[in-house]
């Protein structure tokens, strides 16, 4: 009996190490998605920015008291708010990123966003995201963004 328990301990440690490695990879993969979005935004490329979102009518985006339902509605909202005549995208920075892996295909992310606008203004706020892992990688399936007063 002791031999069996002794033999199981190393296997359990290897299994825990594998889980920890998967979580670490998920965290870095998710942070990579957000950095790619930041880079796309800063190149004024909304199409590339939207690659971080799940391209589905089930995507949800909350901003203030408004909900955009679906990938296309979210893109339309971004275009109207930041890329239409009279609006500017500014330079986007994400900070204070905290990724909590919930399982092999789900994660919860919190962070801070800030835009530096050409006129020197710096709108900013916080966001919470839910990511899901799909065959083509991690995608945002829910975004709740708030702006500071």
N, C-alpha and C positions, 0 to 999 in steps of 0.2 A: 504493500500500500504506500509506504513512504517513497519508494522508487517512482511510482506513478506520479505522485504530487511533485516530487523534485523534477521530473521530466516535463511536467506541465508548466512550471513556472517560467522557464526560458521561452516556451512557445507563447505564453500569455504576454510576456514582455515584448516579444517580436510583434505580436498582433497589435499591442498598444502603440508601439513605435510606428507601425504602418498607418494606423489611424491618425496619429499625430502628423505624420508626413503628408497624408492626404489633406488634412485640415490646413497645414501650412501652404500647400500648393493651391488650395482653393482660395485662401486669403490673398496670395500674391496674384493669382489669375484674376480675381475680382478687382483688386487694386489696379491691375493692368488695364482692365476695361475702363475704369474711371479715368486713368491717366490718358488713355487713347481718346476718350470723350473730351477731356480738357484740351488736348492738343487739337482735335478737330474743331472745337469751338473757337479756339484762338486763331485758327486758320479760316474762320467764318464758313465752315463746311458743315451745315446742318445735316446733310445726308449721312456723312461719316459719323457725326455725333450720335445720330439715331441708331447706328449699328449696335450700340450698347443696350438698346431696348428690345424686348420681345416683340417681334413683328406680328401682332395678333390683335383682333378686336377685343380681346379680354384684358389687354394692358390697361392699368389704371394709373392716372396721374392726378394728384390733388395739389392745388396751389391756392392758398387762402381758403375761401369757401367754395371754390369752383372745382369740378371734376371733369377731366377729359377722359373719355372712355375709348380706348383703342389706340393703336400705333399711329394711324393717320391723323386722328384728332389731336394727338399729342404733338406730332410734327406741325400740323396746322397752327396750333397754339404757339409753338416756338417761333414759327415764321411770322405770325401776326405781331407777337410781342417784341421780337428782336431783329427780324430781317426784313420787315416791310418798310416802305418809304417813311422817313422821319424817325426810325428806330435804329439803334446800333447795338451790336453784340458785345462790345467791350472785350476785356481780357478776363478769362475765367480762371480762378484758382480754387481747388478743393484742399481743405486742410482738416486736421483732427479726425481723420478717417478711422473708424473702428468697425472692423469686420468680425461678426460672430457667425461662425459656421454652425448651422442647425442640423445638418445631416449631409449625406453624400451629394445631395442635389439641391440644397437650400441654404441661404444665408441671409442675415439681417445686417444692414450697414447703416451707420450713422456718420454724419460729417457736417462740415461747414462749407458754404460756398461764398465766394465774393467775386463781384465783377468790378473791374477798374475801367471806368468809362473815359472816353476822350476828354470830357469836360472836367475830369478829376473826381466826379462823384463815385462812390463805392457802395452800391447796393449790395447787401449781404444777408445771409440767413442760415438756416439749418435744413438738413434733409434726412429722411429715413427712407431706405430702399429695401425692397425684398428682391433677392436674386434667386433665379432657378437655373440649374445646370441643364442644358440641352445638348444634343449630339454635336452642335456647332459651337458650344461654349457657354459661358455664364452670361445671362441676360437679365436686365431689370424687368420684373413683372409688375412691380408697384413702386411708385415714387410719390412721396409726400414731402413737398417742399414749402418752407415758410420763409417769409422775408421779415427782417427786423423793421421795427417802426422808425 
